[in-house]
């Protein structure tokens, strides 16, 4: 490293570490009268939120939580989760956001692996814990959550056989509202959660206070200069990405720091989400395509005004078909790109001055890209030998990343960590192109790309084509071995109710063949087999589960 | 410190330091077609800017500059200065922004003290260097700047007796446009400059890369949540604060990172500034009150539309009179607060939803405050014994600060550094109140506050009163010893040309006495002596020089 001069420090001078408590300090500075809302059950302003976070810190301290301990949460998206987002890390403890969609065996694995000491659990998830509690090796105490305290305060909370510290709402209300959060090193672990790979046990990623502060700044930097995130001073924010999933993509930290009105929807039911969205005048959300698809296709969506709603899509690819359907309802939809290991944001779509003037149809090309590379993130393309490839918008390679908020490894898994960081770059496992305009376009997952007759075909490209055929609700494309071509694409489709019986696999093939005939697409893009299915298998975070499709549906797909 | 768990790092993992080069990397990512303009002499887009910064890095490297060396700049506000803002620190070298308004002896002192190795100097300042060059102990090479290269390329540049490396524009144009900036520690010194205190030699403050990155984030954080800085994606930025003064308050780094159109005006002549402002459609500037006063009182100001212009005032107090005059011209004027030692921003006025609805007259109260405490800054009030005082909006104490961008000391001056950081808090030397709404109101400088009859009277309060009397252009109030009252306020005033002969010191006193009679102000606010003067002494950065007023004008003021 270059031999620079370091700043001399006066012995009494103070240089603060970058801690989540510095974000939390902003919660009451600007518009503390704004509200944080949980469904139609609870609402408070930021002054109360500030108090409750300090009360929760006292509750946890009383329960024996110390700096370095892990506190796990199993809850629907709620104000309580947001309180834990701040109280736990500000104590110097580690927040483990448990993925409640994992199997009980996987949840057990992650809880023992993360060494959870105290668990805050919604009564809906008590049965899971009852089933595994004999095998939990580190948990000492449980705090139970119930929504009944808001609706039926007299009702009894689910009976448990746990070492219960008490009920969340009562503990918080009874606690001392004074708590001064101490300083500690900015490289302290603030959060951990688990990603489910294609093989083996879930892998734990972890983020430091500094990394989460820097990620929040990245989101901030998107606003005034780039307007990639269509956020504003008066925005009302409602995440529709589970808070256990990469801290709700980091936006709850930002929204709290900026004193936005925040709305937490609990669990996701389309009509309830739409009702809440309209009632609370929500202007900004983020979700995976599946959720947007569900909302767009809800009968209610067509009867209400969604033109004030901005949605950032991530998690898996936004197809042109879905983007168009959303835009036609007036929803301002764009896409971002990230992963659990990257906290998660690495790029967000930003239409520049010229692109903003394009027609909706022309804008689809940009809106469905992975986005422009985020501030302070470096993204490069790498070939199999570790060489960098040109950013010409055409050359395809594996996307590798660097930046101030990339996980520094998988917890207690040196082998997977070294593989993730091979050559000093974080390997995303995605195949992509990067344009000279810093736009990233994901071609496919490294493991999902289909090699057919010497050509690399992106399964996402074919899914995009299929999404634009009228009547197709969803699609998934996978490759299977082929003696002649090496590999060939195959597709499963979900057909919209109105189109049942009107469309056939053959009619879909003909539609694609017509595009081949007029030179719009290459002939190897037409799947060998097309099968209609009632549902497409998804992972616990709502992504298309191609691993399961390849294993469990193989015979069905390949049958004639 | 609390015993947290630190993030484990995989050996191959990469966690980037916070460097100015990460801000610079943004310059070409979003709207690289936007322009950087120097008067009517030079304009380029960000792609060219990116190239020229790398060329300048090669020029400096060729001139022998290495990481840890100091490069000084003496220039008017220009695109070249902005290029040095990035090229010098990105090399790991230290940018010394010389205050060209200091006396040659002071400039000599700062250049030797900072150990300048290479000096980039505009030909206008060559005479200063010629006068002191025999005493410069560390300078090895000079790069000369001339505006003639844009207007009279054939004209000769001023003759010098220096070790000239060459002329800036030619050196840059001839240099290799490829330069990859290396990584180094984020605590490396990036910049240094000198503050002139009331006694002794100028004192050098210094800022690290990390500190300047964090300060830029602070400015960013003001946008979307708080809208304190009325900036937008499409803004056109023109600083009217010298770039040698606390890096132009940090905004050039922000504007570059956000790809704003930037306009650099060279030297400050009211008509030229207004012309440039209108021609380039400038929407955001910052300056000291003196400059705004000069522009507001320019005959041109009343003939043009200034309603798109947003101005942030700092450096010294924005009086109600000046704020009103600016608002009446349609200028959106607010105030911020900071100092050289704090990089500089510590607070900026932010009108909340209710305050925005107030009348202009009612808004004056807020717009002329020092502002709401900036994101990530801690400000407290301290008494003489080091005790914290309440934030009730009434209790007066010395303002002390902490935050991620406070200078860690004065360069090679341990004694002054320890005093600055007494008790682990940076002492601002300002007396203030802080409200429960996080609003700071500066009462006075610690050394300028007037103690009269047991009351503390703020000289700024009296100046504010005087500024609102029709015909008063500027005022300064100082305290002089008084046998009966301990100390009494005295005022000097500059009267607007149209009011010469119409106002007298007695009529001013009567106006104030009328306010006493109706109970609007306390009687001890009426200055003992009021004297009309042609001009108010100012420091090199445009602040009222009360030290000189107290020493040089004492007899004149106290005379009957």
Interface residues (C-beta under 8 A of the other chain):
Chain A: X1 X2 X3 X4 X5 X6 X7 X8 X9 X10 X11 X12 X13 X14 X15 X16 X18 X22 X25 X26 X29 X30 X31 X66 X67 X68 X92 X94 X182 X183 X184 X185 X187 X188 X189 X206 X207 X208 X211 X214 X217 X220 X221 X223 X224 X225 X226 X227 X231 X232 X233 X257 X258 X259 X260 X350 X352 X353 X372 X373 X375 X376 X378 X402 X403 X404 X406 X408 X409 X411 X414 X417 X418 X420 X421 X422 X423 X424 X425 X426 X438
Chain B: X1 X2 X3 X4 X5 X6 X7 X8 X9 X10 X11 X12 X13 X14 X15 X16 X18 X22 X25 X26 X29 X30 X31 X66 X67 X68 X92 X94 X182 X183 X184 X185 X187 X188 X189 X206 X207 X208 X211 X214 X217 X220 X221 X223 X224 X225 X226 X227 X231 X232 X233 X257 X258 X259 X260 X350 X352 X353 X372 X373 X375 X376 X378 X402 X403 X404 X406 X408 X409 X411 X414 X417 X418 X420 X421 X422 X423 X424 X425 X426 X438
